[in-house]
Amino acid sequence: MLEIQNLTKIYEDGTLALDDVSFTVEDGEFLVVIGLSGSGKSTLLRCINRLVEPTSGRVIWDGEDITAASQEELRKIRRQIGMIFQQFNLVKRSSVMTNVLSGRLGYVNPWLSLAHQFPREERERAMHNLELVGIAGKAQNRADELSGGQQQRVGIARALMQNPKLMLADEPVASLDPATSHSVLKYIEHLNRDQGVTVLCSLHFLSLARRYGTRIIALKAGQIVFDGLPEEIDDHRFKEIYGEEAVQVEVR
């Protein structure tokens, strides 16, 4: 179980990104976080694994207080938490295989990894994960030779190298076309349904959140304004979350 307790983040310029946010996530949930740009979605996900340091509050993962963990303890905790980024965060000049193997940096000898000398079993694991996301044939291509959708699949395969129990996906389809968006989200859905990985995924479009989420949390100005089932967001709640002038857009 993941527990978020009174989480607050104030940036150095005074921006209040998260304002006393609390909720729990049960094992096996596919929780989608929605809201306007600037509502606090990315900050929330990045506070969970301390890519962003919270100002106050606690994040408890399987009984461990992530917010109080030392750097050594945090490194071990992060092994269980995969992260998929909006802008892919790949080393563009490196091969797909090298990018995927980087997901094992917390597990293998650091001197060998710096020289790109990974054990055979790790390379086999990487190839298996590339097969899962349908791009094993691109293993030796440079990352910058791939389309956006293919690069995001590399990001998923890299996150899978950690054997994560929790997957954080920070607007993973924001820069992709509708068809590719569904393709990527279906891979994440597969991890959730077939491998039991708990997923927290921030999305901009409500139609995608309804399609893939088992539960939705909506943020507005850093506060939770909705927490419930996808079908409970009617037109009234939609306007509460996105504003009176907002229009629902279907991503088909």
Residue frames relative to the residue before (quaternion, step in Angstrom):
aa qw qx qy qz dx dy dz
M 1.0000 0.0000 0.0000 0.0000 0.00 0.00 0.00
L 0.2375 -0.7382 0.6158 0.1394 3.53 -1.17 0.75
E 0.0696 -0.8002 0.5956 0.0083 3.57 -0.83 1.02
I 0.1302 -0.7584 0.6367 0.0502 3.54 -0.85 1.06
Q 0.0416 -0.8359 0.5456 -0.0426 3.56 -0.51 1.21
N 0.8546 -0.1768 0.0903 0.4799 3.56 -0.60 1.26
L 0.1937 0.8259 -0.5040 0.1622 3.54 1.02 0.88
T 0.0213 0.7837 -0.6180 0.0584 3.55 -0.85 1.05
K 0.0093 -0.7792 0.6267 0.0043 3.56 -1.07 0.81
I 0.0216 -0.7623 0.6463 -0.0277 3.53 -0.81 1.15
Y 0.3172 -0.7610 0.5370 0.1788 3.58 -0.65 1.11
E 0.7052 -0.4996 0.3073 0.3983 3.56 -1.25 0.45
D 0.6774 0.4808 -0.3049 0.4659 3.60 1.12 -0.57
G 0.6268 -0.5711 0.3186 0.4236 3.56 1.31 0.16
T 0.4582 0.6893 -0.4493 0.3362 3.60 1.26 -0.07
L 0.2498 -0.7473 0.6011 0.1332 3.55 -0.84 1.04
A 0.1332 -0.8426 0.5204 0.0382 3.57 -0.10 1.30
L 0.7725 0.0784 -0.0411 0.6288 3.58 1.10 -0.73
D 0.1178 -0.8204 0.5596 -0.0007 3.53 -0.86 1.05
D 0.8212 -0.2718 0.1341 0.4834 3.56 -0.12 1.38
V 0.2070 0.8098 -0.5118 0.1985 3.57 0.89 1.05
S 0.0472 0.7933 -0.6034 0.0662 3.58 -0.90 1.01
F 0.2931 0.7165 -0.6070 0.1794 3.56 -1.04 0.86
T 0.2856 -0.7295 0.5853 0.2091 3.57 -1.29 0.19
V 0.1929 -0.7522 0.6191 0.1173 3.55 -1.24 0.54
E 0.3276 -0.7524 0.5419 0.1816 3.55 -0.68 1.11
D 0.6123 -0.5391 0.4258 0.3914 3.56 -1.19 0.52
G 0.8081 0.2842 -0.2134 0.4698 3.58 -0.95 0.89
E 0.5030 0.6414 -0.4411 0.3754 3.61 1.21 0.03
F 0.2093 -0.6874 0.6690 0.1900 3.53 -1.37 0.37
L 0.0226 -0.8317 0.5520 -0.0564 3.53 0.07 1.37
V 0.1450 -0.7850 0.5992 0.0611 3.56 -0.77 1.06
V 0.2005 -0.7560 0.6150 0.0998 3.55 -0.98 0.94
I 0.0533 -0.8100 0.5839 -0.0094 3.57 -0.71 1.10
G 0.3093 0.7354 -0.5721 0.1905 3.53 -1.33 0.21
L 0.6520 -0.5146 0.3906 0.3969 3.53 -1.30 0.30
S 0.6255 -0.4778 0.4314 0.4408 3.57 -1.26 0.22
G 0.7855 0.2824 -0.2288 0.5009 3.56 -0.88 0.96
S 0.5011 0.6760 -0.4180 0.3423 3.58 1.27 0.05
G 0.6285 -0.5628 0.3301 0.4233 3.60 1.24 -0.28
K 0.3774 0.7676 -0.4615 0.2353 3.59 1.29 0.04
S 0.7096 0.4466 -0.2666 0.4753 3.59 0.74 -1.04
T 0.6271 0.5344 -0.3400 0.4534 3.58 0.97 -0.79
L 0.6317 0.5392 -0.3328 0.4467 3.58 0.95 -0.85
L 0.6945 0.4711 -0.2893 0.4605 3.59 0.75 -1.01
R 0.7045 0.4686 -0.2750 0.4566 3.58 0.92 -0.84
C 0.5912 0.5387 -0.3719 0.4711 3.60 1.20 -0.36
I 0.5935 0.5993 -0.3718 0.3878 3.58 1.06 -0.69
N 0.7865 0.2356 -0.1540 0.5497 3.62 0.95 -0.78
R 0.4954 -0.7200 0.3681 0.3173 3.55 1.36 0.43
L 0.2531 0.6933 -0.6046 0.2995 3.54 0.90 0.95
V 0.7105 0.1797 -0.1536 0.6628 3.53 1.36 -0.44
E 0.3577 -0.7433 0.5230 0.2144 3.58 -0.81 0.97
P 0.4064 -0.7081 0.5138 0.2634 3.63 -0.72 0.99
T 0.4950 -0.6305 0.5051 0.3198 3.56 -1.20 0.52
S 0.7685 -0.1400 0.0982 0.6166 3.56 1.07 -0.79
G 0.5883 0.5559 -0.4407 0.3882 3.55 -1.31 0.27
R 0.3411 -0.7428 0.5456 0.1852 3.54 -1.32 0.10
V 0.1606 -0.7285 0.6559 0.1151 3.52 -1.30 0.56
I 0.0745 -0.8077 0.5847 -0.0146 3.56 -0.54 1.23
W 0.0203 -0.7973 0.6025 -0.0297 3.58 -0.71 1.11
D 0.8281 -0.1203 0.0234 0.5470 3.57 -0.54 1.22
G 0.7533 -0.4172 0.2008 0.4671 3.54 0.93 0.95
E 0.6405 0.5027 -0.3301 0.4776 3.61 1.24 -0.12
D 0.3685 -0.7244 0.5448 0.2065 3.55 -0.95 0.95
I 0.2883 -0.7849 0.5261 0.1549 3.58 -0.21 1.29
T 0.6648 0.5365 -0.3082 0.4187 3.57 0.96 -0.85
A 0.7220 0.4011 -0.2414 0.5095 3.62 1.18 -0.45
A 0.4765 0.7083 -0.4213 0.3063 3.59 1.28 -0.11
S 0.4737 -0.6265 0.5386 0.3051 3.54 -1.20 0.66
Q 0.6843 -0.4758 0.3391 0.4363 3.57 -1.24 0.21
E 0.6484 0.5052 -0.3205 0.4708 3.59 1.00 -0.73
E 0.6537 0.4940 -0.3040 0.4860 3.58 1.00 -0.84
L 0.6437 0.5324 -0.3184 0.4482 3.57 1.00 -0.84
R 0.6176 0.5490 -0.3408 0.4482 3.58 1.01 -0.78
K 0.6732 0.4834 -0.2920 0.4774 3.59 0.99 -0.80
I 0.6369 0.5247 -0.3247 0.4621 3.58 1.02 -0.81
R 0.6658 0.5293 -0.3023 0.4304 3.57 0.95 -0.91
R 0.5214 0.6245 -0.4198 0.4023 3.59 1.20 -0.34
Q 0.7158 0.4483 -0.2427 0.4773 3.58 1.12 -0.69
I 0.7067 0.4299 -0.2358 0.5101 3.58 1.30 -0.20
G 0.1943 -0.7839 0.5826 0.0908 3.57 -0.49 1.20
M 0.1461 -0.7845 0.5980 0.0747 3.57 -1.20 0.54
I 0.0939 -0.7599 0.6425 0.0304 3.54 -0.94 1.02
F 0.2320 -0.8198 0.5173 0.0800 3.56 -0.69 1.15
Q 0.6211 -0.5606 0.4105 0.3627 3.55 -1.22 0.58
Q 0.7788 0.3114 -0.1538 0.5223 3.60 0.92 -0.92
F 0.6092 -0.6326 0.3036 0.3696 3.57 1.24 0.69
N 0.0788 -0.8457 0.5212 0.0827 3.64 1.01 -0.86
L 0.3390 0.7214 -0.5226 0.3027 3.56 0.89 0.97
V 0.4395 -0.6079 0.5698 0.3356 3.54 -1.32 0.33
K 0.3393 -0.8235 0.4151 0.1857 3.53 0.03 1.37
R 0.7098 0.4620 -0.2679 0.4593 3.61 1.03 -0.72
S 0.6163 0.5308 -0.3453 0.4681 3.59 1.29 -0.13
S 0.6100 -0.5648 0.4101 0.3753 3.55 -1.25 0.37
V 0.6535 -0.4830 0.4082 0.4160 3.52 -1.32 0.34
M 0.6497 0.5310 -0.3195 0.4402 3.61 0.89 -0.92
T 0.6653 0.4999 -0.3058 0.4626 3.59 0.90 -0.90
N 0.6406 0.5210 -0.3245 0.4614 3.58 0.99 -0.80
V 0.6698 0.4865 -0.3082 0.4686 3.58 0.91 -0.84
L 0.6506 0.5236 -0.3173 0.4494 3.60 0.95 -0.84
S 0.5681 0.6060 -0.3906 0.3968 3.60 1.13 -0.49
G 0.5594 0.6042 -0.3832 0.4186 3.58 1.23 -0.29
R 0.6837 0.4584 -0.2809 0.4935 3.60 1.28 -0.23
L 0.3418 0.7796 -0.4814 0.2087 3.60 1.22 0.16
G 0.6668 0.5066 -0.3081 0.4515 3.60 1.11 -0.55
Y 0.7004 0.4810 -0.2502 0.4641 3.56 1.28 -0.19
V 0.7617 0.3924 -0.1978 0.4761 3.60 0.98 -0.82
N 0.6976 -0.4418 0.3588 0.4352 3.57 -1.33 0.22
P 0.4218 -0.7480 0.4409 0.2610 3.64 -0.49 1.13
W 0.6299 0.5355 -0.3497 0.4406 3.61 1.04 -0.64
L 0.6532 0.4971 -0.3123 0.4783 3.57 1.04 -0.78
S 0.6586 0.5204 -0.3165 0.4419 3.57 0.99 -0.85
L 0.6085 0.5515 -0.3543 0.4472 3.60 1.08 -0.67
A 0.7143 0.4043 -0.2331 0.5215 3.57 1.15 -0.66
H 0.4519 -0.7066 0.4237 0.3421 3.57 1.37 0.20
Q 0.4434 0.6657 -0.4673 0.3765 3.56 1.13 0.74
F 0.0595 0.8145 -0.5694 0.0939 3.56 0.10 1.31
P 0.5637 -0.6039 0.4354 0.3577 3.60 -1.04 0.70
R 0.6551 -0.5394 0.3584 0.3891 3.56 -1.19 0.59
E 0.6526 0.5289 -0.3332 0.4282 3.60 0.94 -0.82
E 0.6315 0.5159 -0.3391 0.4692 3.60 1.13 -0.60
R 0.6368 0.5073 -0.3294 0.4782 3.60 1.03 -0.70
E 0.6354 0.5107 -0.3282 0.4772 3.58 1.05 -0.70
R 0.6237 0.5291 -0.3301 0.4712 3.57 1.06 -0.76
A 0.6497 0.5214 -0.3109 0.4575 3.58 0.98 -0.89
M 0.6622 0.5006 -0.3095 0.4638 3.58 0.93 -0.86
H 0.6189 0.5409 -0.3353 0.4604 3.57 1.04 -0.78
N 0.6842 0.4787 -0.2904 0.4673 3.59 0.91 -0.87
L 0.6196 0.5162 -0.3430 0.4817 3.59 1.10 -0.60
E 0.6123 0.5286 -0.3408 0.4790 3.57 1.12 -0.63
L 0.6255 0.5558 -0.3365 0.4321 3.59 1.00 -0.81
V 0.7634 0.3363 -0.1899 0.5178 3.58 1.02 -0.78
G 0.5881 -0.6798 0.3181 0.3012 3.54 1.25 0.45
I 0.6857 0.4642 -0.3123 0.4657 3.63 1.08 0.44
A 0.1702 0.8102 -0.5413 0.1468 3.61 1.01 0.73
G 0.6336 0.5611 -0.3249 0.4221 3.57 1.10 -0.66
K 0.6744 0.4788 -0.2859 0.4840 3.61 1.28 -0.25
A 0.3048 0.8164 -0.4644 0.1576 3.60 1.29 0.07
Q 0.7686 0.3612 -0.1963 0.4902 3.60 0.95 -0.80
N 0.4808 0.6515 -0.4480 0.3791 3.59 1.25 0.07
R 0.5075 -0.5842 0.5188 0.3633 3.54 -1.23 0.41
A 0.5966 -0.6063 0.3885 0.3544 3.56 -1.03 0.77
D 0.6925 0.4898 -0.2938 0.4407 3.59 0.98 -0.76
E 0.5643 0.5700 -0.3967 0.4464 3.60 1.27 0.13
L 0.6243 0.5665 -0.3209 0.4317 3.58 1.29 -0.24
S 0.5482 -0.5737 0.4901 0.3608 3.55 -1.29 0.41
G 0.6963 -0.4648 0.3395 0.4287 3.56 -1.30 0.22
G 0.6660 0.5029 -0.3047 0.4590 3.57 0.92 -0.88
Q 0.6544 0.5006 -0.3116 0.4734 3.57 1.00 -0.79
Q 0.6353 0.5209 -0.3348 0.4615 3.60 1.01 -0.75
Q 0.6487 0.5019 -0.3333 0.4649 3.58 0.99 -0.73
R 0.6138 0.5314 -0.3511 0.4665 3.60 1.09 -0.61
V 0.5984 0.5336 -0.3552 0.4807 3.57 1.11 -0.65
G 0.6362 0.5351 -0.3191 0.4551 3.57 1.02 -0.81
I 0.6434 0.5046 -0.3161 0.4811 3.57 1.05 -0.77
A 0.6540 0.5101 -0.3128 0.4628 3.59 0.92 -0.91
R 0.6256 0.5314 -0.3291 0.4668 3.59 1.05 -0.75
A 0.6631 0.4938 -0.3050 0.4726 3.58 0.94 -0.87
L 0.6327 0.5447 -0.3305 0.4401 3.59 1.06 -0.72
M 0.5599 0.6200 -0.3894 0.3879 3.60 1.14 -0.50
Q 0.6351 0.5360 -0.3260 0.4508 3.57 1.21 -0.39
N 0.2928 -0.7405 0.5269 0.2974 3.59 1.26 -0.33
P 0.0985 0.8656 -0.4884 0.0492 3.59 0.88 0.92
K 0.3569 -0.6825 0.5916 0.2384 3.50 -1.29 0.52
L 0.7575 0.2034 -0.1033 0.6117 3.55 1.29 -0.53
M 0.1126 -0.7844 0.6080 0.0488 3.58 -0.93 0.94
L 0.1505 -0.7597 0.6294 0.0640 3.55 -0.86 1.06
A 0.0365 -0.8008 0.5975 -0.0222 3.58 -0.69 1.08
D 0.1630 -0.8248 0.5399 0.0398 3.56 -0.33 1.31
E 0.7819 -0.3019 0.1343 0.5286 3.58 -0.09 1.36
P 0.0392 0.8764 -0.4795 0.0239 3.60 0.80 1.00
V 0.7627 0.3379 -0.2025 0.5130 3.62 1.17 -0.33
A 0.3123 0.8020 -0.4731 0.1880 3.58 1.25 0.24
S 0.7700 0.3421 -0.1877 0.5049 3.61 1.03 -0.72
L 0.5935 0.5901 -0.3493 0.4214 3.59 1.26 0.26
D 0.5399 -0.5992 0.4734 0.3541 3.57 -1.23 0.48
P 0.7187 -0.4834 0.2773 0.4158 3.63 -1.20 0.43
A 0.6804 0.4906 -0.3111 0.4468 3.60 0.81 -0.94
T 0.6743 0.4795 -0.2897 0.4811 3.57 0.95 -0.88
S 0.5865 0.5770 -0.3635 0.4370 3.59 1.10 -0.68
H 0.6730 0.4788 -0.2954 0.4803 3.57 0.88 -0.91
S 0.6226 0.5503 -0.3434 0.4377 3.58 0.99 -0.80
V 0.6853 0.4766 -0.2813 0.4734 3.58 0.87 -0.96
L 0.6825 0.4913 -0.2974 0.4521 3.59 0.88 -0.90
K 0.6039 0.5509 -0.3594 0.4501 3.59 1.12 -0.55
Y 0.6150 0.5218 -0.3500 0.4764 3.60 1.09 -0.62
I 0.6549 0.4917 -0.3114 0.4821 3.58 0.98 -0.83
E 0.6259 0.5329 -0.3278 0.4656 3.57 1.04 -0.77
H 0.6141 0.5475 -0.3363 0.4583 3.59 1.06 -0.77
L 0.6343 0.5251 -0.3301 0.4615 3.60 0.96 -0.83
N 0.6765 0.5050 -0.2799 0.4571 3.53 1.00 -0.89
R 0.7660 0.4036 -0.2116 0.4534 3.57 0.68 -1.08
D 0.7887 0.3595 -0.1705 0.4687 3.57 0.85 -0.98
Q 0.7723 0.3101 -0.1820 0.5237 3.59 1.13 -0.54
G 0.4845 -0.7200 0.4019 0.2921 3.57 1.29 0.06
V 0.3907 0.7183 -0.4895 0.3028 3.60 1.20 0.41
T 0.3829 -0.6956 0.5589 0.2389 3.57 -0.88 0.94
V 0.1282 -0.8174 0.5609 0.0289 3.59 -0.84 0.99
L 0.0430 -0.7188 0.6923 0.0465 3.53 -1.15 0.85
C 0.0319 0.8236 -0.5561 0.1070 3.54 -0.48 1.24
S 0.2231 -0.7578 0.5964 0.1425 3.57 -0.78 0.98
L 0.0076 -0.7940 0.6063 -0.0432 3.55 -0.94 0.97
H 0.4436 -0.6931 0.5034 0.2635 3.55 -1.16 0.61
F 0.7599 0.3873 -0.2040 0.4806 3.59 0.93 -0.90
L 0.4723 -0.6928 0.4787 0.2606 3.55 -0.84 1.05
S 0.6107 0.5663 -0.3662 0.4150 3.61 1.00 -0.73
L 0.6564 0.4849 -0.3099 0.4878 3.61 1.01 -0.74
A 0.6279 0.5379 -0.3318 0.4542 3.56 1.01 -0.81
R 0.6597 0.5024 -0.3030 0.4696 3.58 0.97 -0.84
R 0.6708 0.5193 -0.3042 0.4334 3.58 0.98 -0.84
Y 0.8245 0.2920 -0.1213 0.4692 3.60 0.81 -0.95
G 0.6666 0.5359 -0.3193 0.4082 3.59 1.04 -0.59
T 0.3375 -0.6916 0.5934 0.2359 3.55 -1.19 0.62
R 0.7679 0.0592 -0.0228 0.6374 3.55 1.34 -0.37
I 0.1823 -0.7874 0.5830 0.0827 3.56 -1.11 0.70
I 0.0950 -0.7287 0.6742 0.0742 3.51 -1.17 0.79
A 0.1562 -0.7800 0.6000 0.0851 3.58 -0.95 0.88
L 0.1795 -0.7703 0.6057 0.0872 3.53 -1.00 0.93
K 0.0297 0.7610 -0.6479 0.0157 3.53 -1.17 0.69
A 0.8318 -0.0719 -0.0102 0.5504 3.55 -0.61 1.19
G 0.7364 -0.4676 0.2268 0.4330 3.55 0.96 0.93
Q 0.6793 0.4433 -0.2917 0.5069 3.57 1.27 0.12
I 0.4951 -0.6322 0.5021 0.3210 3.56 -1.19 0.56
V 0.0803 -0.8058 0.5863 0.0206 3.57 -0.75 1.08
F 0.7780 0.0887 -0.0951 0.6146 3.59 1.30 -0.03
D 0.0824 0.7530 -0.6503 0.0577 3.53 -1.14 0.78
G 0.4636 0.6771 -0.4565 0.3438 3.57 -0.30 1.21
L 0.7341 -0.4002 0.3153 0.4489 3.52 -1.30 -0.41
P 0.6440 -0.5515 0.3596 0.3896 3.61 -1.10 0.63
E 0.6986 0.4940 -0.2859 0.4314 3.58 0.90 -0.92
E 0.5924 0.5877 -0.3650 0.4129 3.61 1.23 -0.21
I 0.5928 0.5470 -0.3820 0.4510 3.60 1.24 -0.14
D 0.0527 -0.7992 0.5985 -0.0186 3.56 -0.21 1.31
D 0.7610 -0.3675 0.2505 0.4723 3.61 -1.27 -0.09
H 0.6348 0.5404 -0.3303 0.4426 3.59 1.02 -0.80
R 0.6897 0.4620 -0.2810 0.4815 3.57 0.86 -0.95
F 0.5910 0.5739 -0.3635 0.4350 3.57 1.07 -0.72
K 0.6984 0.4610 -0.2717 0.4752 3.59 0.88 -0.92
E 0.5823 0.5555 -0.3733 0.4615 3.60 1.15 -0.52
I 0.7016 0.4705 -0.2568 0.4696 3.57 1.00 -0.87
Y 0.8263 0.2787 -0.0955 0.4800 3.56 0.76 -1.11
G 0.6084 -0.5614 0.3616 0.4288 3.61 1.22 -0.20
E 0.6456 -0.5758 0.3561 0.3535 3.55 -1.15 0.67
E 0.7089 0.4637 -0.2604 0.4634 3.60 1.06 -0.68
A 0.4955 0.6870 -0.4221 0.3230 3.59 1.25 -0.20
V 0.1773 -0.7569 0.6228 0.0882 3.52 -1.22 0.70
Q 0.4399 -0.7004 0.4932 0.2695 3.58 -0.87 0.94
V 0.1356 -0.7762 0.6136 0.0503 3.54 -0.97 0.96
E 0.2894 -0.7601 0.5612 0.1533 3.56 -0.78 1.06
V 0.1810 -0.7498 0.6272 0.1076 3.58 -0.89 0.96
R 0.0813 -0.8407 0.5354 -0.0058 3.56 -0.23 1.31
